[in-house]
Amino acid sequence: MRVIGKFEVEVDIAACGGDVFHEIFSTRPHHIATMSPSNIHGCDVHEGDFGKVGSIIFWDYTLDGKKCVAKELIEEIDEEKQLVRYKIIDGDLLKEFKSFTLTVHVLPRGELTGVKWISEFEKIDESVPYPTKLIDFCIAVTKDIETHHLNEAKTEAAKTE
């Protein structure tokens, strides 16, 4: 029996970070390791260039206390919608899922900005748990990036005083 699914979660961040957040995931994902070092340990280009659809990037990360890897194809970058979609083509998640895509979508809303994570997947069989730990991971990375940028803004403000 085929089991497919889709999970969505939205995290509010400070509004000033929306454009920066999209830019990080679209063109500078390799910087995330410095912003969320307990979750992301590295991100490298294997084919193409950061910020280019069709490029393949490789992630080292820790999920639920386990070191993991993922090779992802950048399927879509939409600057107007502030959306980036990755398709996992190799790595630990494909031990449990036949297919897996992850989309990050920035939603400006005035004082706050929403960061929506969308995971779409097909489980290899019914016994595989739903990827709730990955959603928790995405929330943690989002909060780490927000904290990093808020701290940078405070540091810059202190320099100008």
Secondary structure, DSSP 4 states (H G I P E B T S, - for coil): --EEEEEEEEEEEEGGGHHHHHHHHHH-GGGHHHHSTTTEEEEEEEES-TT-TT-EEEEEEEETTEEEEEEEEEEEEETTTTEEEEEEEEEGGGGTEEEEEEEEEEEE-SSEEEEEEEEEEEESSTTSPPSHHHHHHHHHHHHHHHHHHHHHHHHHHHHH-
